[in-house]
């Protein structure tokens, strides 16, 4: 992708996010439930998540990944191993407190 295309995608994404917030809180600050500090933390958290996604994409875009069949097999094997470990170490199961 060219830098212009990335800029265009970013601009459209920003407009969509602003439009969704505007639909949820039509009167602006009067409807916004968070104070300035909470709003800043929410923005920083979103930017960190976005930066993490971009960095993970940049780090793995040239990696040759295994086939889907291999990935599903490994994922299912790890899931079954996790279930086995839970059944061995927690025979009563995982219970949420009421």
Backbone atoms as SQL, in Angstrom:
CREATE TABLE atoms (id INTEGER PRIMARY KEY, chain TEXT, resi INTEGER, resn TEXT, atom TEXT, x REAL, y REAL, z REAL);
INSERT INTO atoms VALUES
  (1, 'A', 1, 'UNK', 'N', 0.833, -1.180, 0.000),
  (2, 'A', 1, 'UNK', 'CA', 0.000, 0.000, 0.000),
  (3, 'A', 1, 'UNK', 'C', 0.879, 1.244, 0.000),
  (4, 'A', 2, 'UNK', 'N', 0.400, 2.220, -0.667),
  (5, 'A', 2, 'UNK', 'CA', 1.138, 3.474, -0.708),
  (6, 'A', 2, 'UNK', 'C', 0.817, 4.294, 0.542),
  (7, 'A', 3, 'UNK', 'N', 1.662, 5.248, 0.877),
  (8, 'A', 3, 'UNK', 'CA', 1.365, 6.104, 2.042),
  (9, 'A', 3, 'UNK', 'C', 0.039, 6.854, 1.906),
  (10, 'A', 4, 'UNK', 'N', -0.320, 7.235, 0.689),
  (11, 'A', 4, 'UNK', 'CA', -1.592, 7.929, 0.492),
  (12, 'A', 4, 'UNK', 'C', -2.766, 7.011, 0.831),
  (13, 'A', 5, 'UNK', 'N', -2.699, 5.750, 0.412),
  (14, 'A', 5, 'UNK', 'CA', -3.774, 4.812, 0.725),
  (15, 'A', 5, 'UNK', 'C', -3.888, 4.590, 2.229),
  (16, 'A', 6, 'UNK', 'N', -2.756, 4.484, 2.920),
  (17, 'A', 6, 'UNK', 'CA', -2.791, 4.341, 4.376),
  (18, 'A', 6, 'UNK', 'C', -3.395, 5.574, 5.034),
  (19, 'A', 7, 'UNK', 'N', -3.024, 6.754, 4.547),
  (20, 'A', 7, 'UNK', 'CA', -3.603, 7.990, 5.066),
  (21, 'A', 7, 'UNK', 'C', -5.107, 8.021, 4.834),
  (22, 'A', 8, 'UNK', 'N', -5.537, 7.605, 3.649),
  (23, 'A', 8, 'UNK', 'CA', -6.960, 7.593, 3.317),
  (24, 'A', 8, 'UNK', 'C', -7.725, 6.614, 4.202),
  (25, 'A', 9, 'UNK', 'N', -7.182, 5.429, 4.407),
  (26, 'A', 9, 'UNK', 'CA', -7.837, 4.442, 5.266),
  (27, 'A', 9, 'UNK', 'C', -7.911, 4.960, 6.703),
  (28, 'A', 10, 'UNK', 'N', -6.833, 5.571, 7.180),
  (29, 'A', 10, 'UNK', 'CA', -6.837, 6.143, 8.525),
  (30, 'A', 10, 'UNK', 'C', -7.853, 7.252, 8.690),
  (31, 'A', 11, 'UNK', 'N', -7.964, 8.112, 7.685),
  (32, 'A', 11, 'UNK', 'CA', -8.933, 9.212, 7.732),
  (33, 'A', 11, 'UNK', 'C', -10.363, 8.680, 7.753),
  (34, 'A', 12, 'UNK', 'N', -10.652, 7.714, 6.910),
  (35, 'A', 12, 'UNK', 'CA', -12.001, 7.129, 6.878),
  (36, 'A', 12, 'UNK', 'C', -12.301, 6.431, 8.203),
  (37, 'A', 13, 'UNK', 'N', -11.320, 5.716, 8.750),
  (38, 'A', 13, 'UNK', 'CA', -11.512, 5.055, 10.042),
  (39, 'A', 13, 'UNK', 'C', -11.799, 6.051, 11.148),
  (40, 'A', 14, 'UNK', 'N', -11.072, 7.161, 11.159),
  (41, 'A', 14, 'UNK', 'CA', -11.293, 8.194, 12.166),
  (42, 'A', 14, 'UNK', 'C', -12.686, 8.805, 12.033),
  (43, 'A', 15, 'UNK', 'N', -13.126, 9.057, 10.818),
  (44, 'A', 15, 'UNK', 'CA', -14.467, 9.615, 10.591),
  (45, 'A', 15, 'UNK', 'C', -15.540, 8.632, 11.054),
  (46, 'A', 16, 'UNK', 'N', -15.345, 7.345, 10.805),
  (47, 'A', 16, 'UNK', 'CA', -16.321, 6.330, 11.236),
  (48, 'A', 16, 'UNK', 'C', -16.399, 6.289, 12.760),
  (49, 'A', 17, 'UNK', 'N', -15.248, 6.326, 13.429),
  (50, 'A', 17, 'UNK', 'CA', -15.246, 6.303, 14.895),
  (51, 'A', 17, 'UNK', 'C', -15.940, 7.540, 15.445),
  (52, 'A', 18, 'UNK', 'N', -15.650, 8.693, 14.908),
  (53, 'A', 18, 'UNK', 'CA', -16.294, 9.928, 15.370),
  (54, 'A', 18, 'UNK', 'C', -17.800, 9.878, 15.108),
  (55, 'A', 19, 'UNK', 'N', -18.196, 9.330, 13.966),
  (56, 'A', 19, 'UNK', 'CA', -19.631, 9.222, 13.662),
  (57, 'A', 19, 'UNK', 'C', -20.334, 8.277, 14.627),
  (58, 'A', 20, 'UNK', 'N', -19.685, 7.167, 14.975),
  (59, 'A', 20, 'UNK', 'CA', -20.307, 6.234, 15.923),
  (60, 'A', 20, 'UNK', 'C', -20.445, 6.865, 17.307),
  (61, 'A', 21, 'UNK', 'N', -19.435, 7.599, 17.745),
  (62, 'A', 21, 'UNK', 'CA', -19.529, 8.289, 19.037),
  (63, 'A', 21, 'UNK', 'C', -20.620, 9.362, 18.976),
  (64, 'A', 22, 'UNK', 'N', -20.704, 10.067, 17.856),
  (65, 'A', 22, 'UNK', 'CA', -21.733, 11.107, 17.717),
  (66, 'A', 22, 'UNK', 'C', -23.139, 10.510, 17.714),
  (67, 'A', 23, 'UNK', 'N', -23.310, 9.327, 17.155),
  (68, 'A', 23, 'UNK', 'CA', -24.619, 8.681, 17.192),
  (69, 'A', 23, 'UNK', 'C', -24.978, 8.227, 18.600),
  (70, 'A', 24, 'UNK', 'N', -23.978, 7.775, 19.346),
  (71, 'A', 24, 'UNK', 'CA', -24.235, 7.290, 20.708),
  (72, 'A', 24, 'UNK', 'C', -24.486, 8.443, 21.677),
  (73, 'A', 25, 'UNK', 'N', -23.785, 9.553, 21.490),
  (74, 'A', 25, 'UNK', 'CA', -23.906, 10.711, 22.380),
  (75, 'A', 25, 'UNK', 'C', -24.232, 11.948, 21.540),
  (76, 'A', 26, 'UNK', 'N', -25.508, 12.101, 21.134),
  (77, 'A', 26, 'UNK', 'CA', -25.861, 13.165, 20.184),
  (78, 'A', 26, 'UNK', 'C', -25.705, 14.587, 20.739),
  (79, 'A', 27, 'UNK', 'N', -25.821, 14.766, 22.062),
  (80, 'A', 27, 'UNK', 'CA', -25.702, 16.118, 22.604),
  (81, 'A', 27, 'UNK', 'C', -24.275, 16.438, 23.048),
  (82, 'A', 28, 'UNK', 'N', -23.346, 15.580, 22.700),
  (83, 'A', 28, 'UNK', 'CA', -21.940, 15.856, 22.994),
  (84, 'A', 28, 'UNK', 'C', -21.595, 15.699, 24.457),
  (85, 'A', 29, 'UNK', 'N', -20.944, 16.710, 25.010),
  (86, 'A', 29, 'UNK', 'CA', -20.415, 16.647, 26.374),
  (87, 'A', 29, 'UNK', 'C', -21.521, 16.451, 27.412),
  (88, 'A', 30, 'UNK', 'N', -22.705, 16.917, 27.144),
  (89, 'A', 30, 'UNK', 'CA', -23.795, 16.763, 28.113),
  (90, 'A', 30, 'UNK', 'C', -24.164, 15.291, 28.307),
  (91, 'A', 31, 'UNK', 'N', -24.033, 14.486, 27.265),
  (92, 'A', 31, 'UNK', 'CA', -24.371, 13.066, 27.356),
  (93, 'A', 31, 'UNK', 'C', -23.172, 12.185, 27.690),
  (94, 'A', 32, 'UNK', 'N', -21.970, 12.718, 27.589),
  (95, 'A', 32, 'UNK', 'CA', -20.755, 11.917, 27.783),
  (96, 'A', 32, 'UNK', 'C', -20.616, 11.540, 29.258),
  (97, 'A', 33, 'UNK', 'N', -20.519, 10.233, 29.579),
  (98, 'A', 33, 'UNK', 'CA', -20.529, 9.822, 30.986),
  (99, 'A', 33, 'UNK', 'C', -19.172, 9.930, 31.688),
  (100, 'A', 34, 'UNK', 'N', -18.075, 10.142, 30.970),
  (101, 'A', 34, 'UNK', 'CA', -16.742, 10.126, 31.567),
  (102, 'A', 34, 'UNK', 'C', -16.221, 11.536, 31.801),
  (103, 'A', 35, 'UNK', 'N', -15.417, 11.698, 32.863),
  (104, 'A', 35, 'UNK', 'CA', -14.763, 12.986, 33.071),
  (105, 'A', 35, 'UNK', 'C', -13.510, 13.059, 32.192),
  (106, 'A', 36, 'UNK', 'N', -12.779, 14.153, 32.279),
  (107, 'A', 36, 'UNK', 'CA', -11.641, 14.370, 31.378),
  (108, 'A', 36, 'UNK', 'C', -10.549, 13.320, 31.578),
  (109, 'A', 37, 'UNK', 'N', -10.264, 12.947, 32.824),
  (110, 'A', 37, 'UNK', 'CA', -9.219, 11.969, 33.098),
  (111, 'A', 37, 'UNK', 'C', -9.587, 10.599, 32.535),
  (112, 'A', 38, 'UNK', 'N', -10.816, 10.164, 32.731),
  (113, 'A', 38, 'UNK', 'CA', -11.268, 8.878, 32.192),
  (114, 'A', 38, 'UNK', 'C', -11.266, 8.893, 30.673),
  (115, 'A', 39, 'UNK', 'N', -11.634, 10.013, 30.081),
  (116, 'A', 39, 'UNK', 'CA', -11.621, 10.137, 28.628),
  (117, 'A', 39, 'UNK', 'C', -10.194, 10.016, 28.097),
  (118, 'A', 40, 'UNK', 'N', -9.248, 10.668, 28.773),
  (119, 'A', 40, 'UNK', 'CA', -7.850, 10.582, 28.354),
  (120, 'A', 40, 'UNK', 'C', -7.341, 9.152, 28.458),
  (121, 'A', 41, 'UNK', 'N', -7.685, 8.454, 29.540),
  (122, 'A', 41, 'UNK', 'CA', -7.266, 7.059, 29.682),
  (123, 'A', 41, 'UNK', 'C', -7.878, 6.190, 28.590),
  (124, 'A', 42, 'UNK', 'N', -9.133, 6.428, 28.244),
  (125, 'A', 42, 'UNK', 'CA', -9.772, 5.651, 27.180),
  (126, 'A', 42, 'UNK', 'C', -9.081, 5.891, 25.839),
  (127, 'A', 43, 'UNK', 'N', -8.740, 7.151, 25.551),
  (128, 'A', 43, 'UNK', 'CA', -8.038, 7.456, 24.303),
  (129, 'A', 43, 'UNK', 'C', -6.651, 6.816, 24.263),
  (130, 'A', 44, 'UNK', 'N', -5.912, 6.906, 25.358),
  (131, 'A', 44, 'UNK', 'CA', -4.575, 6.306, 25.406),
  (132, 'A', 44, 'UNK', 'C', -4.671, 4.794, 25.257),
  (133, 'A', 45, 'UNK', 'N', -5.653, 4.172, 25.900),
  (134, 'A', 45, 'UNK', 'CA', -5.824, 2.724, 25.777),
  (135, 'A', 45, 'UNK', 'C', -6.132, 2.328, 24.340),
  (136, 'A', 46, 'UNK', 'N', -6.982, 3.087, 23.680),
  (137, 'A', 46, 'UNK', 'CA', -7.288, 2.806, 22.279),
  (138, 'A', 46, 'UNK', 'C', -6.078, 2.980, 21.379),
  (139, 'A', 47, 'UNK', 'N', -5.291, 4.028, 21.629),
  (140, 'A', 47, 'UNK', 'CA', -4.087, 4.243, 20.824),
  (141, 'A', 47, 'UNK', 'C', -3.046, 3.163, 21.057),
  (142, 'A', 48, 'UNK', 'N', -2.923, 2.677, 22.285),
  (143, 'A', 48, 'UNK', 'CA', -1.990, 1.580, 22.565),
  (144, 'A', 48, 'UNK', 'C', -2.440, 0.311, 21.840),
  (145, 'A', 49, 'UNK', 'N', -3.739, 0.028, 21.862),
  (146, 'A', 49, 'UNK', 'CA', -4.239, -1.143, 21.144),
  (147, 'A', 49, 'UNK', 'C', -3.986, -1.015, 19.643),
  (148, 'A', 50, 'UNK', 'N', -4.206, 0.161, 19.099),
  (149, 'A', 50, 'UNK', 'CA', -3.958, 0.385, 17.676),
  (150, 'A', 50, 'UNK', 'C', -2.474, 0.243, 17.343),
  (151, 'A', 51, 'UNK', 'N', -1.615, 0.819, 18.172),
  (152, 'A', 51, 'UNK', 'CA', -0.168, 0.705, 17.938),
  (153, 'A', 51, 'UNK', 'C', 0.289, -0.747, 18.037),
  (154, 'A', 52, 'UNK', 'N', -0.260, -1.494, 18.983),
  (155, 'A', 52, 'UNK', 'CA', 0.087, -2.908, 19.110),
  (156, 'A', 52, 'UNK', 'C', -0.317, -3.668, 17.860),
  (157, 'A', 53, 'UNK', 'N', -1.521, -3.417, 17.350),
  (158, 'A', 53, 'UNK', 'CA', -1.975, -4.086, 16.137),
  (159, 'A', 53, 'UNK', 'C', -1.070, -3.750, 14.953),
  (160, 'A', 54, 'UNK', 'N', -0.729, -2.489, 14.804),
  (161, 'A', 54, 'UNK', 'CA', 0.117, -2.068, 13.682),
  (162, 'A', 54, 'UNK', 'C', 1.504, -2.696, 13.786),
  (163, 'A', 55, 'UNK', 'N', 2.081, -2.708, 14.987),
  (164, 'A', 55, 'UNK', 'CA', 3.398, -3.299, 15.167),
  (165, 'A', 55, 'UNK', 'C', 3.384, -4.805, 14.937),
  (166, 'A', 56, 'UNK', 'N', 2.318, -5.483, 15.399),
  (167, 'A', 56, 'UNK', 'CA', 2.214, -6.927, 15.144),
  (168, 'A', 56, 'UNK', 'C', 2.068, -7.208, 13.651),
  (169, 'A', 57, 'UNK', 'N', 1.308, -6.389, 12.964),
  (170, 'A', 57, 'UNK', 'CA', 1.177, -6.557, 11.516),
  (171, 'A', 57, 'UNK', 'C', 2.520, -6.340, 10.819),
  (172, 'A', 58, 'UNK', 'N', 3.220, -5.289, 11.200),
  (173, 'A', 58, 'UNK', 'CA', 4.509, -4.996, 10.572),
  (174, 'A', 58, 'UNK', 'C', 5.527, -6.092, 10.853),
  (175, 'A', 59, 'UNK', 'N', 5.470, -6.675, 12.043),
  (176, 'A', 59, 'UNK', 'CA', 6.443, -7.705, 12.405),
  (177, 'A', 59, 'UNK', 'C', 6.148, -9.045, 11.740),
  (178, 'A', 60, 'UNK', 'N', 4.894, -9.300, 11.396),
  (179, 'A', 60, 'UNK', 'CA', 4.536, -10.628, 10.886),
  (180, 'A', 60, 'UNK', 'C', 4.064, -10.647, 9.439),
  (181, 'A', 61, 'UNK', 'N', 4.113, -9.541, 8.746),
  (182, 'A', 61, 'UNK', 'CA', 3.571, -9.534, 7.380),
  (183, 'A', 61, 'UNK', 'C', 4.415, -10.346, 6.404),
  (184, 'A', 62, 'UNK', 'N', 5.708, -10.522, 6.691),
  (185, 'A', 62, 'UNK', 'CA', 6.575, -11.272, 5.788),
  (186, 'A', 62, 'UNK', 'C', 6.827, -12.704, 6.251),
  (187, 'A', 63, 'UNK', 'N', 6.175, -13.112, 7.339),
  (188, 'A', 63, 'UNK', 'CA', 6.371, -14.461, 7.864),
  (189, 'A', 63, 'UNK', 'C', 5.533, -15.442, 7.055),
  (190, 'A', 64, 'UNK', 'N', 6.126, -16.572, 6.726),
  (191, 'A', 64, 'UNK', 'CA', 5.367, -17.620, 6.028),
  (192, 'A', 64, 'UNK', 'C', 4.693, -18.493, 7.083),
  (193, 'A', 65, 'UNK', 'N', 3.371, -18.393, 7.162),
  (194, 'A', 65, 'UNK', 'CA', 2.612, -19.100, 8.185),
  (195, 'A', 65, 'UNK', 'C', 2.304, -20.519, 7.725),
  (196, 'A', 66, 'UNK', 'N', 2.102, -21.447, 8.659),
  (197, 'A', 66, 'UNK', 'CA', 1.723, -22.813, 8.272),
  (198, 'A', 66, 'UNK', 'C', 0.302, -22.839, 7.710),
  (199, 'A', 67, 'UNK', 'N', -0.066, -23.965, 7.137),
  (200, 'A', 67, 'UNK', 'CA', -1.390, -24.076, 6.519),
  (201, 'A', 67, 'UNK', 'C', -2.489, -24.005, 7.583),
  (202, 'A', 68, 'UNK', 'N', -3.707, -23.811, 7.124),
  (203, 'A', 68, 'UNK', 'CA', -4.849, -23.712, 8.028),
  (204, 'A', 68, 'UNK', 'C', -5.039, -25.017, 8.788),
  (205, 'A', 69, 'UNK', 'N', -4.844, -26.133, 8.113),
  (206, 'A', 69, 'UNK', 'CA', -5.011, -27.432, 8.763),
  (207, 'A', 69, 'UNK', 'C', -4.041, -27.593, 9.927),
  (208, 'A', 70, 'UNK', 'N', -2.809, -27.218, 9.723),
  (209, 'A', 70, 'UNK', 'CA', -1.811, -27.316, 10.789),
  (210, 'A', 70, 'UNK', 'C', -2.171, -26.385, 11.940),
  (211, 'A', 71, 'UNK', 'N', -2.589, -25.182, 11.626),
  (212, 'A', 71, 'UNK', 'CA', -2.946, -24.219, 12.666),
  (213, 'A', 71, 'UNK', 'C', -4.136, -24.703, 13.491),
  (214, 'A', 72, 'UNK', 'N', -5.153, -25.249, 12.833),
  (215, 'A', 72, 'UNK', 'CA', -6.326, -25.761, 13.544),
  (216, 'A', 72, 'UNK', 'C', -5.941, -26.954, 14.415),
  (217, 'A', 73, 'UNK', 'N', -5.093, -27.832, 13.889),
  (218, 'A', 73, 'UNK', 'CA', -4.649, -28.996, 14.656),
  (219, 'A', 73, 'UNK', 'C', -3.903, -28.558, 15.915),
  (220, 'A', 74, 'UNK', 'N', -2.986, -27.618, 15.771),
  (221, 'A', 74, 'UNK', 'CA', -2.218, -27.138, 16.924),
  (222, 'A', 74, 'UNK', 'C', -3.139, -26.436, 17.922),
  (223, 'A', 75, 'UNK', 'N', -4.058, -25.607, 17.426),
  (224, 'A', 75, 'UNK', 'CA', -4.993, -24.917, 18.318),
  (225, 'A', 75, 'UNK', 'C', -5.895, -25.874, 19.076),
  (226, 'A', 76, 'UNK', 'N', -6.423, -26.881, 18.378),
  (227, 'A', 76, 'UNK', 'CA', -7.284, -27.874, 19.030),
  (228, 'A', 76, 'UNK', 'C', -6.486, -28.691, 20.042),
  (229, 'A', 77, 'UNK', 'N', -5.253, -29.035, 19.697),
  (230, 'A', 77, 'UNK', 'CA', -4.413, -29.796, 20.631),
  (231, 'A', 77, 'UNK', 'C', -4.123, -28.991, 21.893),
  (232, 'A', 78, 'UNK', 'N', -3.806, -27.714, 21.728),
  (233, 'A', 78, 'UNK', 'CA', -3.569, -26.870, 22.897),
  (234, 'A', 78, 'UNK', 'C', -4.839, -26.697, 23.735),
  (235, 'A', 79, 'UNK', 'N', -5.979, -26.560, 23.085),
  (236, 'A', 79, 'UNK', 'CA', -7.245, -26.447, 23.812),
  (237, 'A', 79, 'UNK', 'C', -7.555, -27.703, 24.614),
  (238, 'A', 80, 'UNK', 'N', -7.357, -28.872, 24.006),
  (239, 'A', 80, 'UNK', 'CA', -7.586, -30.121, 24.732),
  (240, 'A', 80, 'UNK', 'C', -6.591, -30.299, 25.871),
  (241, 'A', 81, 'UNK', 'N', -5.337, -29.896, 25.664),
  (242, 'A', 81, 'UNK', 'CA', -4.343, -29.977, 26.730),
  (243, 'A', 81, 'UNK', 'C', -4.724, -29.060, 27.891),
  (244, 'A', 82, 'UNK', 'N', -5.250, -27.883, 27.586),
  (245, 'A', 82, 'UNK', 'CA', -5.706, -26.970, 28.630),
  (246, 'A', 82, 'UNK', 'C', -6.878, -27.565, 29.407),
  (247, 'A', 83, 'UNK', 'N', -7.827, -28.170, 28.695),
  (248, 'A', 83, 'UNK', 'CA', -8.951, -28.824, 29.373),
  (249, 'A', 83, 'UNK', 'C', -8.482, -29.972, 30.256),
  (250, 'A', 84, 'UNK', 'N', -7.506, -30.742, 29.787),
  (251, 'A', 84, 'UNK', 'CA', -6.955, -31.836, 30.579),
  (252, 'A', 84, 'UNK', 'C', -6.278, -31.303, 31.839),
  (253, 'A', 85, 'UNK', 'N', -5.510, -30.218, 31.700),
  (254, 'A', 85, 'UNK', 'CA', -4.841, -29.636, 32.858),
  (255, 'A', 85, 'UNK', 'C', -5.858, -29.112, 33.878),
  (256, 'A', 86, 'UNK', 'N', -6.918, -28.479, 33.412),
  (257, 'A', 86, 'UNK', 'CA', -7.955, -27.985, 34.322),
  (258, 'A', 86, 'UNK', 'C', -8.629, -29.149, 35.032),
  (259, 'A', 87, 'UNK', 'N', -8.910, -30.235, 34.301),
  (260, 'A', 87, 'UNK', 'CA', -9.582, -31.379, 34.929),
  (261, 'A', 87, 'UNK', 'C', -8.678, -32.080, 35.936),
  (262, 'A', 88, 'UNK', 'N', -7.353, -32.069, 35.717),
  (263, 'A', 88, 'UNK', 'CA', -6.438, -32.698, 36.665),
  (264, 'A', 88, 'UNK', 'C', -6.220, -31.850, 37.911),
  (265, 'A', 89, 'UNK', 'N', -6.021, -30.551, 37.722),
  (266, 'A', 89, 'UNK', 'CA', -5.678, -29.689, 38.846),
  (267, 'A', 89, 'UNK', 'C', -6.893, -29.076, 39.541),
  (268, 'A', 90, 'UNK', 'N', -8.007, -29.010, 38.859),
  (269, 'A', 90, 'UNK', 'CA', -9.243, -28.469, 39.456),
  (270, 'A', 90, 'UNK', 'C', -10.385, -29.444, 39.193),
  (271, 'A', 91, 'UNK', 'N', -10.431, -30.571, 39.913),
  (272, 'A', 91, 'UNK', 'CA', -11.456, -31.584, 39.628),
  (273, 'A', 91, 'UNK', 'C', -12.884, -31.087, 39.861),
  (274, 'A', 92, 'UNK', 'N', -13.059, -30.083, 40.725),
  (275, 'A', 92, 'UNK', 'CA', -14.394, -29.541, 40.941),
  (276, 'A', 92, 'UNK', 'C', -14.785, -28.556, 39.862),
  (277, 'A', 93, 'UNK', 'N', -13.845, -28.191, 39.002),
  (278, 'A', 93, 'UNK', 'CA', -14.125, -27.259, 37.909),
  (279, 'A', 93, 'UNK', 'C', -13.893, -25.818, 38.321),
  (280, 'A', 94, 'UNK', 'N', -14.081, -24.938, 37.381),
  (281, 'A', 94, 'UNK', 'CA', -13.950, -23.510, 37.639),
  (282, 'A', 94, 'UNK', 'C', -15.331, -22.976, 37.997),
  (283, 'A', 95, 'UNK', 'N', -15.428, -22.355, 39.152),
  (284, 'A', 95, 'UNK', 'CA', -16.716, -21.837, 39.589),
  (285, 'A', 95, 'UNK', 'C', -16.605, -20.344, 39.839),
  (286, 'A', 96, 'UNK', 'N', -17.587, -19.640, 39.350),
  (287, 'A', 96, 'UNK', 'CA', -17.637, -18.199, 39.599),
  (288, 'A', 96, 'UNK', 'C', -18.310, -17.962, 40.948),
  (289, 'A', 97, 'UNK', 'N', -17.828, -16.959, 41.650),
  (290, 'A', 97, 'UNK', 'CA', -18.467, -16.639, 42.934),
  (291, 'A', 97, 'UNK', 'C', -19.822, -16.010, 42.694),
  (292, 'A', 98, 'UNK', 'N', -20.816, -16.387, 43.506),
  (293, 'A', 98, 'UNK', 'CA', -22.156, -15.789, 43.304),
  (294, 'A', 98, 'UNK', 'C', -22.215, -14.357, 43.769);
